[in-house]
């Protein structure tokens, strides 16, 4: 699996791109200041690094993502399970659901997801 590891600040930054893409880099600087409190230099440094890693693209001052949000979420959740639960989805669910009551709708949705994964 590709390495889509994003640090918290990077994830917040890329989330802006996902929300607004294609976004002009000048607008991205404005949004980064507004939402993240970043200076122009910080925005361009992070943008350059994420472009170098193949996560974003900045062509003719238009920034787009090269990976989908769902791909990053999949990578992050699989990494979490591998790192903290020895790769065991049941251990993860047990820890996650401890002291949490599911609604009937949530339980049905989880059941459907599990059944689809078995096929």
C-alpha positions as CSV (number, residue, x, y, z in Angstrom):
1,X,0.0,0.0,0.0
2,X,1.2,3.5,-0.8
3,X,2.4,5.6,2.1
4,X,-0.3,8.2,2.6
5,X,0.8,9.2,6.1
6,X,-0.1,12.8,6.8
7,X,0.7,14.6,10.0
8,X,-2.2,16.5,11.6
9,X,-1.3,19.9,10.1
10,X,-0.8,18.3,6.7
11,X,-4.1,16.6,6.8
12,X,-5.9,19.8,7.7
13,X,-4.1,21.6,4.8
14,X,-4.9,18.8,2.3
15,X,-8.5,18.9,3.5
16,X,-8.8,22.5,2.4
17,X,-7.5,21.4,-1.0
18,X,-10.0,18.5,-1.2
19,X,-12.8,20.9,-0.3
20,X,-11.9,23.6,-2.8
21,X,-10.0,21.9,-5.6
22,X,-9.1,23.0,-8.1
23,X,-7.9,26.0,-6.0
24,X,-5.6,28.8,-7.0
25,X,-2.5,28.9,-4.9
26,X,-3.2,32.5,-3.9
27,X,-6.6,31.5,-2.6
28,X,-5.0,28.6,-0.8
29,X,-2.7,31.0,1.0
30,X,-5.7,33.1,2.1
31,X,-7.6,30.0,3.3
32,X,-4.5,28.6,5.1
33,X,-4.2,31.9,7.0
34,X,-7.9,32.0,7.8
35,X,-8.3,28.4,8.9
36,X,-4.8,27.4,10.1
37,X,-3.2,30.7,11.0
38,X,-0.4,30.0,8.6
39,X,1.8,32.6,6.9
40,X,2.3,32.6,3.2
41,X,5.8,31.1,3.6
42,X,4.5,28.2,5.7
43,X,1.7,27.4,3.2
44,X,4.2,27.3,0.3
45,X,6.7,25.2,2.2
46,X,4.0,22.6,3.1
47,X,2.6,22.7,-0.4
48,X,6.0,22.1,-2.0
49,X,6.7,19.2,0.4
50,X,3.3,17.6,-0.3
51,X,3.9,18.0,-4.1
52,X,7.3,16.4,-3.8
53,X,5.7,13.4,-2.0
54,X,3.1,13.1,-4.8
55,X,0.1,14.0,-2.6
56,X,-0.7,17.4,-4.2
57,X,0.0,18.9,-7.6
58,X,0.7,22.6,-8.3
59,X,0.6,23.3,-12.0
60,X,0.3,26.9,-13.3
61,X,-0.6,28.0,-9.7
62,X,-3.6,25.7,-9.6
63,X,-3.5,23.2,-6.7
64,X,-5.2,19.8,-7.0
65,X,-4.9,16.5,-5.1
66,X,-3.3,13.5,-6.6
67,X,-4.8,11.2,-4.0
68,X,-8.4,10.9,-2.7
69,X,-9.4,11.6,0.9
70,X,-10.8,8.0,1.0
71,X,-7.3,6.6,0.2
72,X,-5.7,8.5,3.0
73,X,-8.5,7.4,5.4
74,X,-8.0,3.8,4.4
75,X,-4.2,4.0,4.9
76,X,-4.6,5.8,8.3
77,X,-7.2,3.3,9.6
78,X,-5.2,0.3,8.5
79,X,-2.0,1.7,10.0
80,X,-3.8,2.4,13.3
81,X,-5.1,-1.2,13.5
82,X,-1.7,-2.7,12.6
83,X,0.2,-0.5,15.1
84,X,-2.2,-0.6,18.1
85,X,-4.2,-3.8,17.6
86,X,-1.7,-6.2,16.0
87,X,-3.8,-6.1,12.8
88,X,-6.9,-7.4,14.5
89,X,-10.1,-5.7,13.4
90,X,-12.1,-7.5,16.2
91,X,-9.7,-6.2,18.8
92,X,-10.1,-2.7,17.4
93,X,-13.9,-2.9,17.3
94,X,-13.9,-4.2,20.9
95,X,-11.8,-1.3,22.1
96,X,-13.8,1.2,20.0
97,X,-17.2,0.1,21.1
98,X,-16.3,-0.3,24.8
99,X,-18.9,1.6,26.7
100,X,-20.6,2.9,23.5
101,X,-24.1,1.9,22.6
102,X,-24.9,1.5,19.0
103,X,-28.2,2.5,17.6
104,X,-30.2,-0.1,15.7
105,X,-29.4,1.8,12.4
106,X,-25.6,1.8,13.2
107,X,-25.7,-1.9,14.0
108,X,-27.5,-2.7,10.7
109,X,-25.0,-0.6,8.8
110,X,-22.1,-2.4,10.4
111,X,-23.8,-5.7,9.7
112,X,-24.2,-4.8,6.0
113,X,-20.6,-3.7,5.7
114,X,-19.3,-6.9,7.2
115,X,-21.6,-9.0,5.0
116,X,-20.3,-7.1,1.9
117,X,-16.7,-7.6,3.0
118,X,-17.3,-11.4,3.2
119,X,-18.3,-11.7,-0.5
